[in-house]
Amino acid sequence: MKNTLTVLLTAIALTPTLALAKADCPAHPKSEWMKESEARAKLEAQGYKIRKFKIDGQCYEIYGFNKEGKRVEIYFDTKTLDIVKAEIE
């Protein structure tokens, strides 16, 4: 039983994931943030297929696919929509 648990925990630890450590987005006053609906529309116009759009700290974060169809997790600056951190599969 102990060996099975060790193997299982090792497998989980070695499994690659799309999850990233939090991004370090610049802090802008909320009054300067791009509206979520506008940000989402601009990103979709760039070819992103957004499955989840959320606020993470001072960042907008999306989970979805880029225009090439690759899975992405991307953190964007809330004011400029500049990419702060990205994981592309």
N, C-alpha and C positions, 0 to 999 in steps of 0.2 A: 504493500500500500504506500509506504514512504517513497519507494522508487517511482511509482506511478505519479504521485503528486509532484515529485521533483522534475520528472520529465514533462509533465503538463505545464508547470510554472516556467520551465526553461523555454518551452515552445511558445508560450504566450509572450514572454519577454523578447524573444527573437523575431516574432511576427512583425513585419513592417506595417506601419499604419500611416494614415494620411494626417493624423493629428500633429499639430505643431505646438511648440511652446508659444506662449503669448507674444504677440508682436509689440514693439515699442513705438506706437504711433504718437505723433506730436499732439499735445493737448491744445485744443482750440476751444474758445467759448462756444457753448451749444448754439448761440445765436449765429455763429459763423459756419456751422455745419451745413453741408448740402442736404436738402430734404431727402429722406430715405427713398421716397417714390422717384425723385429725380435721379438719384444715384443708381437705383436699380434700372431705370430706363436707359441711362447712359451705358451701363455695363452690358445690358442686353443688346444695345445697338452696336457694341463692340464685338458681339458674337458669343458672349457668355450665356450659357443655359443655367440659370440659377435654381438650385433645388432648395437652398436655405440661405436666407439673408438675415444677418443679425448684427447687433452692436456688441462688441467685445471690448470693454474698457473705453479707450479713445479711438477705436477702429470700427470701420464697417468690415464685416467678414462674410465671405460667401463660400458656400460649398456647391459644387456643380461641375460643369464641363466648359472648356474653352472652345473656340471656334474649330479647333482641330479634333474635337471630341475627346480630349484627354481630361481625366478627372482632376479637379483643382480644389485647393483650399487657399484662399487669398485674403489677406488683410489690406484694406485700403485706408488712406488718410481720409478723414471725414469731411475735410474742407476741399481738398484738391482732387481726390480719388487717385492719387499717386499710389502705386503698389508699394507697400512697406515690407511685406513678407509674403512669399508664395511657395506652395508645394504643388508641383505638377507631376502627375503620375506618368 
